[in-house]
Amino acid sequence: MEECAIFLVMKKHIFFILFALFSFSAFAHKAQKQTEKLMPEALTQKWLEWEAAGEEDAQSRLEELAIEIKKAQPSDTVIYYFPEAKVIYENLLSGVISGDKQKIAENVCRWEVLQKNLVSFQLEQVYYSYRILILVIILVLGMSLVFLMLYLVTYRRRKENLIYTAQVIKTQEAERERISNELHDTVCQDLRVLQFQLKDEESVNLCKKIAVDVRNSCYALTPTDLNEGLFEALFSLCEVLKKQSGLEIILCIQDEVKNNQNFKNFPKEKNLNIYRIVQEILSNAINHSGAEKISLLVRTFDEKNFKIIISDGGKGFNLKSTLKMKNHFGLKNIQTRVKTLGGQVNFFTEEGEGTQVSVTVPY
């Protein structure tokens, strides 16, 4: 996911640079075409032809000259930057109307000088725009590189944190398993021996109760049902918590999820993380919600993810203030485990309105 995001960012900036270069090329080509159109190459030629024409051709040549002058009419932009263009143009028309050769000759020369200045001005504008574009591209590239470096640093730190967190969780689970085995092999065995040594019924019953509690603790530390599969482990968890709490806990698993091959092939570590997430959410609901019924739904979210939804009709809580509490590790542990799975968790709760926890996990 992160690598795809980096690729998309780079693709976006490369597209921007190519678009800018294409736009500049189009602009430069257009400016060149406009410059060519504004150069009245035929104006001087028509003037020379009219000046050399005899009396019989003078009138027709004069009309042709008038047409060329009208073609060379300056645009508003040219007049804005070169106000004298309007004066020269009007003088040319006036000279043609009056037939004043000297006036026409002077203004044709002035017009040629103006055209050279105009061409130089337009080329300067093109090169100025080019320099601005180069600066913009350099700026965008610089910002992109800075952004990419910051993004890569953040991504690397986040990845290192996730690896570290996963290692911590793995170590914790190994320690839980060790403690569970120790309790089962020592305390449970000692309690079994003690039952045969005790004579009064009250002491024997107390010893049996302690043995059951220890076995439940061993199961909570290391759920042996996970060896049979995640569904079986979740079902057993709900049954155990139902007996311990006296609450109604409803488990519903969608057949589409049950039959998903990817789900069946989850590694043990992933199954254990999912189990711990559900266990923590259910324990919080039992201990803090005050609800009489809790529902657990496992369903398909999309082709790549499934969703676990745990709802209760309890008293709800203030999520922001709870997350800020330093001694409330339950919600933070849930968030941490979900992150290591590459999933997302959302809490929907209001005081007096119950709580719904939605966990999305990739297959």
Summary of the structure (lengths in Angstrom):
residues: 363
radius of gyration: 42.8
end to end distance: 14.7
largest distance: 149.7
contacts: 996
relative contact order: 0.06
helix: 75%
strand: 10%
